[in-house]
Amino acid sequence: MFKKILTALDNSSYSDYGMDAAVAVAKAYGAEVTGCHVYAARLHEGRFMDMEAGLPERYQSEAVLKRQRDIHESLISKGLNVISDSYLDRFDKQCRDVHVSFNRKSKKAKTS
């Protein structure tokens, strides 16, 4: 009946319930489970840009601001990717423990 199950992960109690249900259904039907976590790194960009006006004058040139934005975006993306991996690692372990096939998806949200 069920061959593939997609489960959203965010480390909340609701996500934990979803993980447990997905694993139980996958085990019962021999299905494959995909755990997915989506993160919005760009969401932080607006917050960072809001604070730019308060930076010292030597950081106000467009070239310096661009460099700082790029560094900030890179650090935020890396940090959120590590968090995403930790959610997926937990689900991966739960699936392995009961011999359920597992795939991982980590997606960077596209925001405008």
N, C-alpha and C positions, 0 to 999 in steps of 0.2 A: 504494500500500500504506500508507505512512505519510503522514498529512496534517498532523498536529499533534504536536509533540514538546515535552515539558516537561523542563527541565533545572534542577536545584538548583545554586545557586552559593554558594560560601563562601570562595573564594580559596585553597583547598587544592590540592595536586597532583591529588587525586582529582577535584575540581571541574574542573580544567583538562582532564583526560582526558575527563570527561563533556561539556565544551564542545566539544572537538574531535570527539568521536563524534557528538554531536547535529548539529553543522554538516555533517559528512560525510554523515550519513543524510539530513538535510534537503536538501542539495544534490543527492544522488542521486535523491530521490523528489519533489522540488519541494514539500517540506513547509514548514510555518511553525514557527518555534521560539519558545518562551516561556522566558525565563530568569527564575528566581525566587530571591529571597533572603529568608529569614525571620530576623528578629532579635528577641531577648527583652529589651526594655528593663526590664520589670518584675523581671527577675532581679536587677538592680542595686539595686532598692528595698530588698530585705531586707538587703543588705550595708550600705547607707546607714543603715538603721534600727538595725542592730547597733552602729554607731558613735555613735549619738545620746547614749548614757549618758555618754560621755566629753566631751561638749561643755560649754563653760563654762555656769554657772548662768543667765546672761542669755538663753541660747538654749533653755532647757528648757521654757518655757511651750508649751502645746499649739498656740496660734495661731502662734507663731514656728516651731515644728517643722513644722507643716502647710505654712507658706509655704516653708520650706527644702526639704521633700519635693517640693513642686510644682515648684520651681525645678530641683532635681536631676533629677526625672523628665523635665522639658522638655529640659534640656541633654543628658541621656543619649539621649533619643529623637532629638533633632536630630543628634547625633553618629553614632548608629547608622544613621540614614537617609542621611547623607552617605557612610558606608562602604558601605552597601547600593547606593547609586547608583554608586559607583566600580566595584563588581563587575559591575553591569549594564552600565555604559558599556563596559567591556572586552569583554564578550560582544557587545554591540551593534556595536562596531567590527569584531569578527571576522566577524560575520554580514554587515555591509555590504560588507566587503572582498571577499566571495565571492558577493554578491548573493542572500543568503538572507533571507527575510522574518522579522522579529524583533519580539517583544512583550516588555514588561518587567513584572514583578510584584515588588513589595516589600511584604512583609507583617510586621506587628508581631505577634509570637506572643502568644497568650492563655495566661497561666499563672495558676495558682490561688495 
